[in-house]
Amino acid sequence: MRLTFWGAAREVTGSMHLIETNGTRLLLDCGSKQGHRREANERNANFPFDAASIDAVLISHAHIDHCGNLPTLTKHGFTRDVIGTHATNDLVRIMLFDSAKIQEQDAAYLNKKRAGRGEEPIVPIYTRADVEVAVRALTGRSYNFWFELPHANIRAQFLDAGHILGSAITQLDIVESERTIRFGYTGDLGVKNKLILRDPQPAPPLDYLIIEGTYGDRLHSSRADSEKELARIIGETAAQGGKTIIPAFALDRTQEIVYSLHRSILSGALNPLPVFVDSPLAMDATEIYRMHPDIFDQETLAFMEKNEDPFGFRQLTYTRDVEASKAINDLYGPAVIIASNGMVEAGRVLHHVKNNIGDRKNTILFVGYQAENTLGRRILDGAKRVRILGDEYSVRARIARVDGLSGHADRNGLLEWVRPIADELKGVFVVHAEEQAAEALVEGLRGLGIRNAIAPRYGEQFNLN
């Protein structure tokens, strides 16, 4: 059995890991790389393997850095099944169509400026027509249900990862030479006591594991403290007449923030004020969340019995059309504007940040991870001037961060999840983490007695037995 890492190796985006065994080639995730446009486009447009040779793709969850390059895979000749949980597949469809739409719209917007400068036009990596083809391959499976993969000697099941709706830990039993290799991939592992969703299921018995390490070098604040901090920052900004702009992924983070604000307003921790979710994708994702209450935790189900809809309240407005989005910019006085994308790389949030970042009354509030080389990371790291949609803007708004709402397990959470099976693990590979976080988690895993804990590099291969 050979394992090759073709993404999220000592970086956070572009998850893609190739397993070759018994003449079968399986891809774990097919995510888009994010960051520097030229580098990301080059990576996303080309695969280091023959796409037509892949026998199946197993998708851990519907975030774009884990599923976003599926349309390119099909464009390059992949024709087999893409397998995820039922909720994941529902979300993948809307995520991919939105990704293609944003690529088309951003290309059209930038190409007007490029044409005026005599520059070559930008071409989207894929279009909505490409997505139409890709989503036909989606095949759904339930949690805790074994299913056969293309080769008769491989079976798989999904366990609840507790990261976002439908997110899964992938467990594989691979028979080679009359012995079984037990293999696991966490995808992105969630946190305990997370809003809305159940806790991650315990680690199953495994020989080898690929584990994410996004926060392998740091700890989160508690959920309760983070909810208080969120309300405090918004309240302080509102008191001086400002707007709070929250770049948030349309999937999961937006639903969590809306639910948290609903709770804070009901409890009196936050005075009522206008809240806008300016994202058609977030509206669609929220509807899919409402379709899958079977995945919610008991706390959320109890809230729904008393208050009906956790994702809707009197002060909340969802906006879909462009004119309604533009009208938010003319709003006078305090407000909260939640818009995607969460790393401020594309979408409507670019326009809201552009229109508000120069005013000291306002706050740009980050509630999720900001990958290297993204606009969100540059703002969070203290840049005084930033380029947005081709123009430069001074950063005068308050820049704030709330970490405890993360959907990723922190260092302690990751190590606690692995600890019960540490003695039986022959090897662990840390992915989906920047250099420092990856090395820190490797050190922690070795502290559990796992000698073969490794942070692989892009393209690195390992033979497992």
Buried (B, 14 or more C-beta within 10 A) or exposed (E): BEBBBBBBBBBBBBBBBBBBBBEBBBBBBBBBBBBEEEEBBEBBBEBEBEBEEBBBBBBBBBBBBBBBBBBBBBBBEBEBBBBBBBBBBBBBBBBBBBBBBBBBBBBEBBBEEBEEEEEEEBEBBBBBEBBBBBBEBBBEBEBEEEEEBBBEBBBBBBBBBBBBBBBBBBBBBBBBEEEEBBBBBBBBBBBEEBBBBBBBBEBBEBBBBBBBBBBBBBEBBEBEEBBBBBBBBBBBBBEEEBBBBBBBBBBBBBBBBBBBBBBBBBEEBBBEBBBBBBBBBBBBBBEBBBEBEEBBBEEBEEBBEEEEBBBBBEBBEBBBEEEEBBEBEEEEEBBBBBBBBBBBBBBBBBBBBBBBBEBEBBBBBBBBBBBBBBBBBBBBEEBEEBEBEEEEBEBBBBBBEBBBBBBBBBBEBBBBBBBEBBEEBBBBBBBBBBEEBBBBBBEBBEEBEBEEBBBBEBEBEBEBE
